[in-house]
Amino acid sequence: MPTAKQPADTGYETSSTSTVPLTADGSYLCSAPAYHYCERRSSQRQAAEEQKTSRVP
């Protein structure tokens, strides 16, 4: 006979296990745009530096 604590434990374990992939997906969704933004900014800076050096005689 299950006690009142067992269904609660099972429900908690199920819900806490299902949040792990959501947390991982959420962190990826937040970090991916930031990474791309930094990469784009870095490439723009590099392109600007190349333009400066190509203009100087």
OpenMM code with the backbone's topology and positions (N, CA, C; nanometers):
from openmm import Vec3, app, unit

residues = "MET PRO THR ALA LYS GLN PRO ALA ASP THR GLY TYR GLU THR SER SER THR SER THR VAL PRO LEU THR ALA ASP GLY SER TYR LEU CYS SER ALA PRO ALA TYR HIS TYR CYS GLU ARG ARG SER SER GLN ARG GLN ALA ALA GLU GLU GLN LYS THR SER ARG VAL PRO".split()
positions = [
    Vec3(0.0846, -0.1182, 0.0000),
    Vec3(0.0000, 0.0000, 0.0000),
    Vec3(0.0891, 0.1244, 0.0000),
    Vec3(0.0757, 0.2117, -0.0998),
    Vec3(0.1596, 0.3317, -0.1029),
    Vec3(0.1183, 0.4320, 0.0043),
    Vec3(0.2157, 0.4955, 0.0599),
    Vec3(0.1870, 0.5982, 0.1589),
    Vec3(0.1660, 0.7311, 0.0882),
    Vec3(0.1233, 0.8311, 0.1621),
    Vec3(0.0993, 0.9630, 0.1032),
    Vec3(0.2290, 1.0265, 0.0548),
    Vec3(0.3395, 0.9852, 0.1157),
    Vec3(0.4677, 1.0440, 0.0789),
    Vec3(0.5183, 0.9909, -0.0558),
    Vec3(0.4908, 0.8667, -0.0883),
    Vec3(0.5425, 0.8068, -0.2109),
    Vec3(0.4932, 0.8764, -0.3382),
    Vec3(0.3650, 0.9023, -0.3557),
    Vec3(0.3230, 0.9739, -0.4776),
    Vec3(0.3829, 1.1140, -0.4859),
    Vec3(0.3978, 1.1784, -0.3730),
    Vec3(0.4570, 1.3118, -0.3741),
    Vec3(0.6034, 1.3042, -0.4153),
    Vec3(0.6765, 1.2060, -0.3633),
    Vec3(0.8166, 1.1884, -0.4021),
    Vec3(0.8297, 1.1569, -0.5499),
    Vec3(0.7424, 1.0693, -0.5987),
    Vec3(0.7462, 1.0320, -0.7402),
    Vec3(0.7160, 1.1526, -0.8279),
    Vec3(0.6186, 1.2304, -0.7904),
    Vec3(0.5848, 1.3504, -0.8675),
    Vec3(0.6978, 1.4506, -0.8680),
    Vec3(0.7629, 1.4682, -0.7545),
    Vec3(0.8753, 1.5609, -0.7458),
    Vec3(0.9919, 1.5133, -0.8312),
    Vec3(1.0231, 1.3845, -0.8221),
    Vec3(1.1338, 1.3303, -0.9007),
    Vec3(1.1063, 1.3427, -1.0498),
    Vec3(0.9837, 1.3176, -1.0903),
    Vec3(0.9477, 1.3287, -1.2318),
    Vec3(0.9591, 1.4723, -1.2794),
    Vec3(0.9070, 1.5657, -1.2015),
    Vec3(0.9103, 1.7056, -1.2445),
    Vec3(1.0511, 1.7618, -1.2404),
    Vec3(1.1321, 1.7230, -1.1423),
    Vec3(1.2677, 1.7758, -1.1349),
    Vec3(1.3547, 1.7170, -1.2457),
    Vec3(1.3281, 1.5937, -1.2846),
    Vec3(1.4028, 1.5323, -1.3946),
    Vec3(1.3667, 1.5982, -1.5265),
    Vec3(1.2430, 1.6360, -1.5442),
    Vec3(1.2017, 1.6959, -1.6708),
    Vec3(1.2494, 1.8402, -1.6839),
    Vec3(1.2868, 1.9057, -1.5755),
    Vec3(1.3337, 2.0433, -1.5860),
    Vec3(1.4799, 2.0518, -1.6261),
    Vec3(1.5544, 1.9449, -1.6110),
    Vec3(1.6964, 1.9481, -1.6476),
    Vec3(1.7141, 1.9770, -1.7960),
    Vec3(1.6475, 1.9063, -1.8873),
    Vec3(1.6634, 1.9410, -2.0290),
    Vec3(1.6135, 2.0817, -2.0603),
    Vec3(1.5085, 2.1247, -1.9931),
    Vec3(1.4589, 2.2603, -2.0166),
    Vec3(1.5612, 2.3643, -1.9746),
    Vec3(1.6298, 2.3396, -1.8644),
    Vec3(1.7328, 2.4318, -1.8184),
    Vec3(1.8477, 2.4346, -1.9172),
    Vec3(1.8867, 2.3191, -1.9670),
    Vec3(1.9955, 2.3127, -2.0641),
    Vec3(1.9552, 2.3835, -2.1932),
    Vec3(1.8330, 2.3609, -2.2400),
    Vec3(1.7865, 2.4289, -2.3606),
    Vec3(1.7782, 2.5789, -2.3392),
    Vec3(1.7315, 2.6187, -2.2230),
    Vec3(1.7207, 2.7619, -2.1935),
    Vec3(1.8551, 2.8298, -2.1896),
    Vec3(1.9532, 2.7637, -2.1318),
    Vec3(2.0858, 2.8251, -2.1274),
    Vec3(2.1453, 2.8330, -2.2664),
    Vec3(2.1191, 2.7344, -2.3522),
    Vec3(2.1675, 2.7409, -2.4900),
    Vec3(2.0995, 2.8549, -2.5654),
    Vec3(1.9691, 2.8667, -2.5460),
    Vec3(1.8957, 2.9715, -2.6171),
    Vec3(1.9407, 3.1112, -2.5753),
    Vec3(1.9864, 3.1240, -2.4526),
    Vec3(2.0354, 3.2539, -2.4070),
    Vec3(2.1796, 3.2777, -2.4506),
    Vec3(2.2605, 3.1726, -2.4514),
    Vec3(2.4015, 3.1914, -2.4813),
    Vec3(2.4307, 3.1949, -2.6308),
    Vec3(2.3517, 3.1270, -2.7126),
    Vec3(2.3780, 3.1233, -2.8561),
    Vec3(2.3695, 3.2624, -2.9194),
    Vec3(2.2650, 3.3407, -2.8950),
    Vec3(2.2624, 3.4749, -2.9534),
    Vec3(2.3755, 3.5635, -2.9020),
    Vec3(2.4110, 3.5499, -2.7768),
    Vec3(2.5208, 3.6292, -2.7216),
    Vec3(2.6521, 3.5915, -2.7887),
    Vec3(2.6733, 3.4634, -2.8112),
    Vec3(2.7945, 3.4177, -2.8795),
    Vec3(2.8004, 3.4729, -3.0219),
    Vec3(2.6886, 3.4634, -3.0940),
    Vec3(2.6863, 3.5131, -3.2311),
    Vec3(2.7054, 3.6643, -3.2358),
    Vec3(2.6500, 3.7338, -3.1397),
    Vec3(2.6679, 3.8784, -3.1329),
    Vec3(2.8157, 3.9129, -3.1142),
    Vec3(2.8814, 3.8427, -3.0233),
    Vec3(3.0238, 3.8688, -2.9988),
    Vec3(3.1078, 3.8332, -3.1206),
    Vec3(3.0760, 3.7246, -3.1867),
    Vec3(3.1491, 3.6860, -3.3076),
    Vec3(3.1305, 3.7908, -3.4177),
    Vec3(3.0096, 3.8367, -3.4361),
    Vec3(2.9812, 3.9367, -3.5392),
    Vec3(3.0559, 4.0664, -3.5089),
    Vec3(3.0549, 4.1051, -3.3836),
    Vec3(3.1227, 4.2284, -3.3445),
    Vec3(3.2738, 4.2159, -3.3644),
    Vec3(3.3272, 4.1000, -3.3341),
    Vec3(3.4700, 4.0765, -3.3523),
    Vec3(3.5068, 4.0837, -3.5000),
    Vec3(3.4260, 4.0230, -3.5846),
    Vec3(3.4565, 4.0263, -3.7278),
    Vec3(3.4411, 4.1676, -3.7839),
    Vec3(3.3476, 4.2456, -3.7317),
    Vec3(3.3323, 4.3842, -3.7763),
    Vec3(3.4533, 4.4676, -3.7359),
    Vec3(3.5041, 4.4449, -3.6152),
    Vec3(3.6240, 4.5163, -3.5717),
    Vec3(3.7433, 4.4804, -3.6582),
    Vec3(3.7561, 4.3532, -3.6894),
    Vec3(3.8668, 4.3080, -3.7717),
    Vec3(3.8573, 4.3690, -3.9117),
    Vec3(3.7374, 4.3755, -3.9679),
    Vec3(3.7178, 4.4356, -4.0993),
    Vec3(3.7512, 4.5843, -4.0948),
    Vec3(3.7160, 4.6522, -3.9875),
    Vec3(3.7469, 4.7943, -3.9743),
    Vec3(3.8981, 4.8160, -3.9658),
    Vec3(3.9667, 4.7299, -3.8926),
    Vec3(4.1129, 4.7398, -3.8829),
    Vec3(4.1782, 4.7167, -4.0193),
    Vec3(4.1271, 4.6219, -4.0942),
    Vec3(4.1819, 4.5944, -4.2268),
    Vec3(4.1604, 4.7128, -4.3202),
    Vec3(4.0463, 4.7798, -4.3082),
    Vec3(4.0213, 4.8986, -4.3908),
    Vec3(4.1182, 5.0103, -4.3543),
    Vec3(4.1444, 5.0284, -4.2255),
    Vec3(4.2370, 5.1336, -4.1827),
    Vec3(4.3761, 5.1067, -4.2362),
    Vec3(4.4209, 4.9832, -4.2292),
    Vec3(4.5575, 4.9519, -4.2743),
    Vec3(4.5663, 4.9557, -4.4262),
    Vec3(4.4602, 4.9281, -4.4987),
    Vec3(4.4676, 4.9335, -4.6451),
    Vec3(4.4639, 5.0771, -4.6957),
    Vec3(4.4095, 5.1711, -4.6208),
    Vec3(4.4046, 5.3126, -4.6616),
    Vec3(4.5389, 5.3838, -4.6379),
    Vec3(4.6115, 5.3402, -4.5370),
    Vec3(4.7363, 5.4083, -4.5035),
    Vec3(4.8395, 5.3754, -4.6109),
    Vec3(4.9004, 5.4838, -4.6729),
    Vec3(4.9987, 5.4598, -4.7813),
    Vec3(5.1306, 5.4085, -4.7277),
] * unit.nanometer
topology = app.Topology()
chain = topology.addChain("A")
for resn in residues:
    res = topology.addResidue(resn, chain)
    for name in ("N", "CA", "C"):
        topology.addAtom(name, app.Element.getBySymbol(name[0]), res)
